[in-house]
Amino acid sequence: MAFLPVVEIPDPVLRQIARPVAAANDAVRALVADMFDTMYAAKGIGLAAPQVGVLSRVVVIDLQEPETEDGDPVRRPRAFVNPEIVSVSDELSTYSEGCLSIPDQYAEVTRPARAIVRWLDPDGSSRSEEMDGLMATCMQHEIDHLNGVLFVDHVSRLKRDMLLKKLAKQRRAA
């Protein structure tokens, strides 16, 4: 169990394109485990390897269903190696997105409502799934990270500037 430091904007690693993973192996599985530990500790629902300074095409997601009677979230961890979007719907949906690499900042982002995604699981098996709702949004957000794109790139320049100024002010106050 290891907690990795989350890279925050304006670190240039967030703008780099991650490299494909040659093979799912023990190193990839260890990275996935560390990424889950990091994501849960940061109270996120998705994390891409570049966000922890690793330029590999690896994503972890857990939408964490509402809490059970004992107060714990229902976890459904999913790991994606070399995920790629095969196709997207014409229908759009809008969610308020945030990002562990841009802490405490949120904005409405419109993306395709559904996406067909292909990937390898951490054991190297090929998978494909049509995703919708929050899962489709989260997967598109995380794949953007693998391509050096941040959610603030999907909002107006004015909104992006406001978010980044607010973040800078919070950092100065801390």
N, CA, C and O of each residue as an XYZ file, in Angstrom:
696
protein
N       0.848     -1.169      0.000
C       0.000      0.000      0.000
C       0.894      1.233      0.000
O       1.727      1.424      0.886
N       0.698      2.059     -1.016
C       1.506      3.278     -1.119
C       0.628      4.420     -1.611
O      -0.214      4.257     -2.494
N       0.854      5.568     -1.013
C       0.161      6.767     -1.454
C       1.138      7.574     -2.284
O       2.214      7.945     -1.815
N       0.756      7.840     -3.512
C       1.610      8.587     -4.420
C       1.231     10.066     -4.360
O       0.062     10.390     -4.152
N       2.197     10.967     -4.540
C       1.846     12.389     -4.561
C       1.059     12.719     -5.835
O       1.431     12.311     -6.935
N      -0.032     13.465     -5.661
C      -0.848     13.875     -6.809
C      -0.234     15.138     -7.403
O      -0.027     16.131     -6.706
N       0.051     15.083     -8.688
C       0.621     16.212     -9.421
C      -0.486     17.241     -9.649
O      -1.591     16.890    -10.063
N      -0.186     18.508     -9.380
C      -1.180     19.564     -9.543
C      -0.757     20.545    -10.625
O       0.426     20.723    -10.913
N      -1.768     21.172    -11.210
C      -1.547     22.210    -12.204
C      -0.690     23.289    -11.557
O      -0.977     23.609    -10.404
N       0.300     23.868    -12.152
C       0.661     23.869    -13.570
C       1.785     22.892    -13.938
O       2.471     23.116    -14.935
N       1.995     21.825    -13.173
C       3.074     20.887    -13.473
C       2.988     20.440    -14.936
O       1.934     19.979    -15.373
N       4.084     20.570    -15.699
C       4.049     20.245    -17.133
C       3.756     18.778    -17.449
O       3.360     18.469    -18.573
N       3.939     17.867    -16.490
C       3.644     16.457    -16.766
C       2.159     16.277    -17.119
O       1.803     15.350    -17.846
N       1.300     17.161    -16.605
C      -0.132     17.049    -16.884
C      -0.474     17.364    -18.335
O      -1.564     17.029    -18.799
N       0.441     18.001    -19.051
C       0.201     18.359    -20.452
C       0.906     17.407    -21.425
O       0.849     17.601    -22.639
N       1.562     16.389    -20.892
C       2.262     15.436    -21.755
C       1.350     14.260    -22.103
O       0.412     13.945    -21.370
N       1.639     13.628    -23.220
C       0.871     12.467    -23.663
C       1.506     11.208    -23.077
O       2.707     10.977    -23.217
N       0.681     10.405    -22.422
C       1.164      9.182    -21.794
C       1.457      8.116    -22.851
O       0.809      8.047    -23.895
N       2.449      7.294    -22.543
C       2.860      6.223    -23.453
C       2.021      4.967    -23.223
O       1.628      4.685    -22.091
N       1.742      4.209    -24.290
C       1.032      2.932    -24.116
C       1.848      1.978    -23.242
O       3.079      2.002    -23.250
N       1.150      1.160    -22.508
C       1.770      0.129    -21.682
C       2.058     -1.067    -22.587
O       1.163     -1.556    -23.277
N       3.304     -1.537    -22.585
C       3.705     -2.646    -23.462
C       3.022     -3.946    -23.070
O       2.587     -4.703    -23.938
N       2.921     -4.215    -21.771
C       2.298     -5.459    -21.310
C       1.813     -5.278    -19.886
O       2.455     -4.615    -19.072
N       0.674     -5.876    -19.602
C       0.190     -5.894    -18.225
C       1.079     -6.865    -17.454
O       1.194     -8.038    -17.812
N       1.710     -6.359    -16.386
C       2.643     -7.187    -15.621
C       2.561     -6.775    -14.155
O       1.704     -5.980    -13.769
N       3.468     -7.330    -13.338
C       3.445     -7.024    -11.908
C       3.650     -5.535    -11.631
O       3.052     -4.994    -10.701
N       4.480     -4.875    -12.421
C       4.715     -3.440    -12.221
C       3.434     -2.642    -12.482
O       3.131     -1.697    -11.754
N       2.691     -3.019    -13.508
C       1.430     -2.340    -13.817
C       0.421     -2.603    -12.705
O      -0.276     -1.687    -12.267
N       0.341     -3.842    -12.251
C      -0.591     -4.171    -11.169
C      -0.225     -3.423     -9.876
O      -1.114     -3.005     -9.134
N       1.055     -3.257     -9.608
C       1.484     -2.495     -8.425
C       1.106     -1.020     -8.580
O       0.644     -0.389     -7.629
N       1.304     -0.475     -9.781
C       0.909      0.912    -10.036
C      -0.588      1.079     -9.831
O      -1.027      2.041     -9.201
N      -1.371      0.149    -10.357
C      -2.831      0.206    -10.194
C      -3.197      0.204     -8.711
O      -4.020      1.010     -8.278
N      -2.601     -0.683     -7.937
C      -2.900     -0.752     -6.499
C      -2.547      0.570     -5.811
O      -3.324      1.075     -5.001
N      -1.384      1.126     -6.131
C      -0.979      2.405     -5.543
C      -1.904      3.535     -5.977
O      -2.213      4.427     -5.187
N      -2.343      3.499     -7.225
C      -3.257      4.534     -7.711
C      -4.599      4.455     -6.991
O      -5.180      5.488     -6.656
N      -5.098      3.241     -6.748
C      -6.342      3.120     -5.975
C      -6.162      3.678     -4.568
O      -7.010      4.432     -4.091
N      -5.065      3.316     -3.897
C      -4.809      3.833     -2.553
C      -4.780      5.361     -2.562
O      -5.356      6.007     -1.687
N      -4.114      5.921     -3.548
C      -3.993      7.376     -3.661
C      -5.351      8.019     -3.925
O      -5.707      9.014     -3.293
N      -6.107      7.446     -4.863
C      -7.421      7.990     -5.214
C      -8.366      7.959     -4.015
O      -9.049      8.944     -3.735
N      -8.405      6.842     -3.313
C      -9.291      6.745     -2.150
C      -8.875      7.736     -1.053
O      -9.729      8.376     -0.438
N      -7.572      7.859     -0.812
C      -7.092      8.788      0.211
C      -7.462     10.228     -0.136
O      -7.728     11.035      0.754
N      -7.477     10.550     -1.432
C      -7.798     11.908     -1.881
C      -9.298     12.116     -2.088
O      -9.740     13.205     -2.453
N     -10.068     11.062     -1.850
C     -11.523     11.105     -2.005
C     -11.955     11.418     -3.438
O     -12.900     12.172     -3.669
N     -11.233     10.815     -4.401
C     -11.581     10.969     -5.806
C     -12.353      9.775     -6.317
O     -12.502      8.771     -5.619
N     -12.846      9.887     -7.544
C     -13.544      8.766     -8.177
C     -12.799      8.269     -9.411
O     -13.172      7.248     -9.989
N     -11.757      8.977     -9.817
C     -10.953      8.560    -10.959
C      -9.565      9.146    -10.859
O      -9.364     10.212    -10.277
N      -8.599      8.431    -11.439
C      -7.222      8.895    -11.410
C      -6.493      8.296    -12.606
O      -6.601      7.101    -12.882
N      -5.756      9.137    -13.304
C      -4.936      8.693    -14.431
C      -3.472      8.735    -14.003
O      -3.076      9.581    -13.201
N      -2.675      7.819    -14.543
C      -1.267      7.714    -14.140
C      -0.495      9.036    -14.244
O       0.315      9.314    -13.360
N      -0.702      9.866    -15.277
C       0.032     11.137    -15.310
C      -0.231     12.017    -14.082
O       0.605     12.852    -13.737
N      -1.370     11.841    -13.425
C      -1.682     12.635    -12.236
C      -0.808     12.255    -11.040
O      -0.755     12.983    -10.049
N      -0.125     11.113    -11.136
C       0.829     10.727    -10.090
C       2.238     10.699    -10.670
O       3.132     10.045    -10.132
N       2.423     11.421    -11.784
C       3.741     11.592    -12.378
C       4.239     10.434    -13.212
O       5.426     10.375    -13.533
N       3.361      9.507    -13.573
C       3.744      8.342    -14.372
C       3.121      8.491    -15.759
O       1.897      8.508    -15.891
N       3.949      8.599    -16.782
C       3.437      8.810    -18.141
C       3.133      7.481    -18.826
O       3.717      7.152    -19.859
N       2.213      6.728    -18.237
C       1.726      5.458    -18.784
C       0.219      5.546    -18.926
O      -0.441      6.255    -18.166
N      -0.324      4.830    -19.894
C      -1.756      4.873    -20.170
C      -2.494      3.904    -19.239
O      -2.912      2.817    -19.635
N      -2.635      4.344    -17.991
C      -3.315      3.566    -16.957
C      -4.303      4.480    -16.244
O      -3.984      5.621    -15.911
N      -5.518      3.958    -16.013
C      -6.586      4.710    -15.361
C      -7.241      3.807    -14.316
O      -7.414      2.610    -14.542
N      -7.600      4.385    -13.180
C      -8.434      3.691    -12.206
C      -9.677      4.537    -11.948
O      -9.615      5.766    -11.909
N     -10.806      3.851    -11.772
C     -12.081      4.525    -11.516
C     -12.859      3.710    -10.498
O     -12.880      2.480    -10.552
N     -13.493      4.403     -9.578
C     -14.455      3.787     -8.667
C     -15.481      4.852     -8.333
O     -15.193      5.795     -7.596
N     -16.670      4.700     -8.873
C     -17.709      5.708     -8.672
C     -18.276      5.670     -7.258
O     -19.028      6.567     -6.876
N     -17.934      4.654     -6.476
C     -18.314      4.533     -5.072
C     -19.780      4.888     -4.832
O     -20.144      6.047     -4.635
N     -20.580      3.868     -4.855
C     -22.020      4.015     -4.627
C     -22.278      4.653     -3.264
O     -21.382      4.701     -2.421
N     -23.483      5.136     -3.049
C     -23.803      5.748     -1.751
C     -23.477      4.798     -0.594
O     -23.405      3.580     -0.757
N     -23.289      5.394      0.554
C     -22.868      4.630      1.723
C     -23.864      3.553      2.107
O     -25.070      3.692      1.897
N     -23.339      2.481      2.671
C     -24.161      1.406      3.200
C     -24.634      1.799      4.590
O     -24.297      2.876      5.081
N     -25.411      0.936      5.222
C     -25.924      1.224      6.560
C     -24.810      1.438      7.579
O     -24.986      2.178      8.546
N     -23.656      0.788      7.363
C     -22.552      0.950      8.311
C     -21.698      2.185      8.016
O     -20.692      2.413      8.687
N     -22.091      2.986      7.014
C     -21.406      4.237      6.730
C     -20.258      4.146      5.744
O     -19.656      5.165      5.406
N     -19.944      2.954      5.279
C     -18.849      2.785      4.324
C     -19.363      2.849      2.890
O     -20.462      2.374      2.603
N     -18.574      3.434      1.988
C     -19.005      3.454      0.585
C     -18.911      2.052     -0.011
O     -18.065      1.251      0.387
N     -19.777      1.772     -0.955
C     -19.718      0.504     -1.687
C     -18.720      0.716     -2.817
O     -18.967      1.500     -3.733
N     -17.606      0.024     -2.751
C     -16.546      0.215     -3.738
C     -16.658     -0.788     -4.868
O     -16.904     -1.976     -4.661
N     -16.468     -0.266     -6.074
C     -16.450     -1.096     -7.273
C     -15.242     -0.653     -8.111
O     -15.402     -0.033     -9.162
N     -14.036     -0.978     -7.634
C     -12.821     -0.513     -8.322
C     -12.666     -1.138     -9.700
O     -12.882     -2.335     -9.886
N     -12.288     -0.301    -10.664
C     -12.054     -0.764    -12.033
C     -10.756     -0.151    -12.533
O     -10.509      1.042    -12.356
N      -9.929     -0.981    -13.160
C      -8.650     -0.519    -13.702
C      -8.641     -0.721    -15.207
O      -9.165     -1.708    -15.723
N      -8.033      0.238    -15.903
C      -8.012      0.251    -17.367
C      -6.589      0.510    -17.849
O      -5.983      1.526    -17.506
N      -6.068     -0.403    -18.635
C      -4.734     -0.263    -19.203
C      -4.906      0.010    -20.698
O      -5.616     -0.719    -21.390
N      -4.258      1.052    -21.185
C      -4.364      1.481    -22.583
C      -5.818      1.692    -23.026
O      -6.208      1.214    -24.091
N      -6.623      2.400    -22.227
C      -8.017      2.617    -22.641
C      -8.093      3.532    -23.856
O      -7.317      4.476    -23.999
N      -9.040      3.227    -24.716
C      -9.270      4.096    -25.877
C     -10.756      4.155    -26.169
O     -11.483      3.173    -26.017
N     -11.185      5.323    -26.590
C     -12.579      5.518    -26.971
C     -12.732      5.084    -28.417
O     -12.056      5.598    -29.308
N     -13.627      4.133    -28.640
C     -13.870      3.597    -29.976
C     -14.893      4.465    -30.706
O     -14.739      4.760    -31.891
N     -15.936      4.870    -29.984
C     -16.942      5.762    -30.561
C     -17.707      6.442    -29.431
O     -17.701      5.984    -28.288
N     -18.366      7.547    -29.779
C     -19.170      8.291    -28.810
C     -20.527      8.600    -29.426
O     -20.690      8.589    -30.646
N     -21.490      8.872    -28.566
C     -22.835      9.199    -29.015
C     -22.906     10.652    -29.477
O     -22.072     11.477    -29.108
N     -23.904     10.944    -30.281
C     -24.183     12.334    -30.641
C     -24.860     13.058    -29.480
O     -24.731     14.272    -29.328
N     -25.581     12.295    -28.667
C     -26.251     12.864    -27.498
C     -25.203     13.337    -26.494
O     -24.185     12.677    -26.283
N     -25.464     14.477    -25.884
C     -24.523     15.061    -24.932
C     -25.106     15.056    -23.528
O     -26.322     14.990    -23.347
N     -24.226     15.125    -22.538
C     -24.648     15.290    -21.149
C     -23.670     16.242    -20.475
O     -22.521     16.383    -20.895
N     -24.148     16.886    -19.426
C     -23.334     17.865    -18.715
C     -23.233     17.463    -17.254
O     -24.237     17.161    -16.608
N     -22.014     17.462    -16.746
C     -21.745     17.166    -15.337
C     -20.846     18.256    -14.764
O     -20.067     18.881    -15.484
N     -20.966     18.468    -13.479
C     -20.028     19.335    -12.776
C     -18.794     18.489    -12.496
O     -18.846     17.546    -11.705
N     -17.681     18.828    -13.148
C     -16.460     18.049    -13.013
C     -15.467     18.761    -12.112
O     -15.407     19.989    -12.048
N     -14.699     17.948    -11.427
C     -13.588     18.417    -10.621
C     -12.403     17.533    -10.932
O     -12.511     16.610    -11.739
N     -11.269     17.802    -10.302
C     -10.064     17.046    -10.625
C      -9.099     17.122     -9.450
O      -8.892     18.187     -8.868
N      -8.511     15.977     -9.109
C      -7.540     15.963     -8.018
C      -6.318     16.820     -8.342
O      -5.625     17.275     -7.432
N      -6.051     17.043     -9.620
C      -4.906     17.857    -10.027
C      -5.227     19.348    -10.080
O      -4.337     20.174    -10.279
N      -6.499     19.685     -9.903
C      -6.942     21.079     -9.820
C      -7.866     21.141     -8.604
O      -9.082     21.261     -8.751
N      -7.288     21.058     -7.403
C      -8.081     20.841     -6.190
C      -9.147     21.892     -5.925
O      -8.937     23.095     -6.084
N     -10.309     21.375     -5.511
C     -11.437     22.194     -5.048
C     -12.000     23.142     -6.096
O     -12.617     24.150     -5.752
N     -11.793     22.828     -7.368
C     -12.340     23.652     -8.450
C     -13.277     22.776     -9.284
O     -12.962     21.624     -9.584
N     -14.414     23.327     -9.648
C     -15.428     22.565    -10.379
C     -16.011     23.428    -11.480
O     -16.084     24.651    -11.367
N     -16.429     22.755    -12.561
C     -17.081     23.467    -13.659
C     -17.977     22.504    -14.416
O     -17.716     21.303    -14.477
N     -19.029     23.048    -14.987
C     -19.924     22.259    -15.829
C     -19.206     21.963    -17.144
O     -18.736     22.876    -17.823
N     -19.125     20.673    -17.498
C     -18.477     20.250    -18.738
C     -19.461     19.385    -19.503
O     -20.080     18.482    -18.940
N     -19.602     19.667    -20.788
C     -20.482     18.892    -21.649
C     -19.638     17.945    -22.485
O     -18.666     18.346    -23.125
N     -20.037     16.672    -22.461
C     -19.336     15.611    -23.198
C     -20.372     14.677    -23.816
O     -21.554     14.758    -23.484
N     -19.940     13.793    -24.709
C     -20.873     12.779    -25.209
C     -21.463     11.960    -24.054
O     -20.758     11.617    -23.105
N     -22.752     11.655    -24.145
C     -23.457     10.946    -23.070
C     -23.035      9.476    -22.973
O     -23.092      8.884    -21.895
N     -22.615      8.893    -24.089
C     -22.202      7.486    -24.096
C     -20.907      7.346    -24.874
O     -20.617      8.120    -25.786
N     -20.142      6.347    -24.493
C     -18.895      6.058    -25.203
C     -18.647      4.554    -25.186
O     -18.881      3.883    -24.181
N     -18.180      4.051    -26.293
C     -17.710      2.670    -26.327
C     -16.208      2.732    -26.120
O     -15.486      3.409    -26.852
N     -15.751      2.003    -25.098
C     -14.352      2.048    -24.687
C     -13.757      0.647    -24.764
O     -14.404     -0.344    -24.425
N     -12.501      0.591    -25.221
C     -11.755     -0.666    -25.298
C     -10.492     -0.500    -24.458
O      -9.881      0.569    -24.464
N     -10.090     -1.564    -23.724
C      -8.916     -1.504    -22.861
C      -8.451     -2.913    -22.519
O      -9.085     -3.904    -22.881
N      -7.341     -2.973    -21.820
C      -6.864     -4.217    -21.223
C      -7.082     -4.124    -19.722
O      -6.947     -3.050    -19.135
N      -7.422     -5.254    -19.098
C      -7.472     -5.243    -17.639
C      -6.050     -5.480    -17.122
O      -5.166     -5.796    -17.918
N      -5.801     -5.338    -15.826
C      -4.436     -5.475    -15.305
C      -3.795     -6.847    -15.524
O      -2.585     -7.004    -15.359
N      -4.616     -7.844    -15.899
C      -4.074     -9.175    -16.204
C      -3.806     -9.349    -17.695
O      -3.328    -10.401    -18.120
N      -4.113     -8.317    -18.500
C      -3.826     -8.366    -19.928
C      -4.984     -8.814    -20.800
O      -4.822     -8.933    -22.015
N      -6.150     -9.065    -20.215
C      -7.310     -9.476    -21.014
C      -7.950     -8.261    -21.670
O      -8.091     -7.206    -21.051
N      -8.329     -8.424    -22.921
C      -8.959     -7.344    -23.679
C     -10.424     -7.207    -23.267
O     -11.140     -8.197    -23.118
N     -10.849     -5.961    -23.087
C     -12.228     -5.666    -22.679
C     -12.794     -4.559    -23.560
O     -12.057     -3.780    -24.164
N     -14.121     -4.511    -23.614
C     -14.827     -3.454    -24.334
C     -16.182     -3.280    -23.666
O     -16.795     -4.248    -23.217
N     -16.643     -2.029    -23.607
C     -17.917     -1.773    -22.941
C     -18.497     -0.462    -23.431
O     -17.772      0.499    -23.689
N     -19.828     -0.435    -23.556
C     -20.500      0.834    -23.786
C     -20.802      1.427    -22.420
O     -21.467      0.804    -21.591
N     -20.309      2.632    -22.196
C     -20.475      3.307    -20.908
C     -21.413      4.493    -21.088
O     -21.449      5.126    -22.143
N     -22.172      4.779    -20.030
C     -23.043      5.952    -20.072
C     -23.045      6.622    -18.709
O     -22.422      6.139    -17.763
N     -23.752      7.735    -18.620
C     -23.865      8.448    -17.361
C     -22.520      8.907    -16.816
O     -21.621      9.285    -17.568
N     -22.402      8.866    -15.493
C     -21.191      9.337    -14.838
C     -19.974      8.510    -15.252
O     -18.871      9.047    -15.347
N     -20.161      7.214    -15.498
C     -19.028      6.378    -15.905
C     -18.461      6.854    -17.242
O     -17.243      6.922    -17.402
N     -19.321      7.181    -18.198
C     -18.851      7.681    -19.500
C     -18.115      9.004    -19.328
O     -17.065      9.220    -19.934
N     -18.665      9.884    -18.505
C     -18.025     11.178    -18.257
C     -16.660     10.988    -17.604
O     -15.670     11.585    -18.027
N     -16.619     10.158    -16.576
C     -15.368      9.938    -15.851
C     -14.316      9.314    -16.768
O     -13.153      9.719    -16.740
N     -14.710      8.341    -17.573
C     -13.749      7.699    -18.473
C     -13.201      8.711    -19.484
O     -11.999      8.726    -19.749
N     -14.057      9.546    -20.043
C     -13.585     10.558    -20.988
C     -12.643     11.548    -20.300
O     -11.636     11.956    -20.879
N     -12.970     11.928    -19.074
C     -12.129     12.845    -18.295
C     -10.745     12.223    -18.079
O      -9.730     12.891    -18.276
N     -10.699     10.956    -17.679
C      -9.423     10.301    -17.399
C      -8.617     10.050    -18.677
O      -7.395     10.194    -18.670
N      -9.278      9.681    -19.758
C      -8.564      9.501    -21.031
C      -8.012     10.841    -21.504
O      -6.933     10.891    -22.095
N      -8.739     11.924    -21.249
C      -8.192     13.254    -21.540
C      -6.849     13.437    -20.836
O      -5.898     13.935    -21.438
N      -6.763     13.036    -19.560
C      -5.497     13.152    -18.831
C      -4.380     12.406    -19.548
O      -3.248     12.888    -19.591
N      -4.678     11.248    -20.107
C      -3.658     10.471    -20.812
C      -3.168     11.199    -22.060
O      -2.081     10.924    -22.567
N      -3.985     12.128    -22.545
C      -3.656     12.895    -23.747
C      -3.229     14.323    -23.440
O      -3.146     15.151    -24.347
N      -2.956     14.621    -22.172
C      -2.487     15.948    -21.794
C      -3.557     17.014    -21.781
O      -3.255     18.201    -21.904
N      -4.814     16.602    -21.633
C      -5.950     17.531    -21.642
C      -6.575     17.541    -20.250
O      -6.732     16.492    -19.624
N      -6.931     18.731    -19.770
C      -7.575     18.886    -18.466
C      -9.019     19.333    -18.652
O      -9.375     19.884    -19.693
N      -9.858     19.092    -17.629
C     -11.267     19.457    -17.782
C     -11.443     20.942    -18.017
O     -12.417     21.344    -18.654
N     -10.529     21.778    -17.522
C     -10.655     23.221    -17.733
C     -10.451     23.599    -19.200
O     -10.781     24.715    -19.602
N      -9.910     22.677    -20.004
C      -9.761     22.939    -21.438
C     -11.098     22.854    -22.162
O     -11.205     23.252    -23.322
N     -12.123     22.333    -21.476
C     -13.447     22.167    -22.079
C     -14.408     23.292    -21.692
O     -15.583     23.251    -22.058
N     -13.928     24.281    -20.967
C     -14.786     25.408    -20.582
C     -14.272     26.674    -21.256
O     -13.192     26.686    -21.847
N     -15.050     27.719    -21.159
C     -14.648     28.979    -21.789
C     -13.356     29.505    -21.164
O     -13.008     29.158    -20.035
N     -12.669     30.332    -21.906
C     -11.426     30.928    -21.397
C     -11.694     31.734    -20.133
O     -10.905     31.695    -19.189
N     -12.803     32.462    -20.113
C     -13.161     33.266    -18.948
C     -13.346     32.377    -17.722
O     -12.811     32.670    -16.653
N     -14.102     31.293    -17.876
C     -14.347     30.377    -16.758
C     -13.035     29.718    -16.309
O     -12.787     29.592    -15.109
N     -12.202     29.302    -17.258
C     -10.910     28.681    -16.937
C     -10.034     29.657    -16.147
O      -9.444     29.285    -15.133
N      -9.954     30.911    -16.616
C      -9.151     31.911    -15.923
C      -9.667     32.152    -14.500
O      -8.879     32.318    -13.569
N     -10.984     32.170    -14.339
C     -11.576     32.371    -13.015
C     -11.212     31.212    -12.083
O     -10.841     31.435    -10.931
N     -11.317     29.980    -12.579
C     -10.986     28.806    -11.767
C      -9.520     28.823    -11.339
O      -9.199     28.562    -10.180
N      -8.640     29.131    -12.286
C      -7.209     29.109    -11.981
C      -6.816     30.241    -11.032
O      -5.934     30.063    -10.192
N      -7.463     31.407    -11.159
C      -7.203     32.501    -10.219
C      -7.701     32.145     -8.824
O      -7.049     32.466     -7.830
N      -8.845     31.489     -8.747
C      -9.383     31.071     -7.457
C      -8.448     30.047     -6.805
O      -8.209     30.103     -5.599
N      -7.922     29.115     -7.603
C      -6.979     28.125     -7.094
C      -5.697     28.821     -6.574
O      -5.203     28.491     -5.497
N      -5.181     29.765     -7.336
C      -3.973     30.483     -6.929
C      -4.218     31.228     -5.614
O      -3.341     31.254     -4.750
N      -5.377     31.821     -5.455
C      -5.709     32.544     -4.228
C      -5.776     31.570     -3.049
O      -5.300     31.884     -1.958
N      -6.366     30.385     -3.265
C      -6.437     29.380     -2.190
C      -5.035     28.905     -1.795
O      -4.760     28.686     -0.616
N      -4.157     28.748     -2.782
C      -2.798     28.314     -2.486
C      -2.036     29.365     -1.684
O      -1.283     29.031     -0.769
N      -2.234     30.632     -2.030
C      -1.564     31.704     -1.290
C      -2.046     31.770      0.156
O      -1.271     32.046      1.072
N      -3.342     31.512      0.344
C      -3.914     31.575      1.684
C      -3.490     30.404      2.563
O      -3.527     30.495      3.790
N      -3.086     29.306      1.929
C      -2.734     28.089      2.697
C      -1.377     28.132      3.327
O      -0.974     27.178      3.991
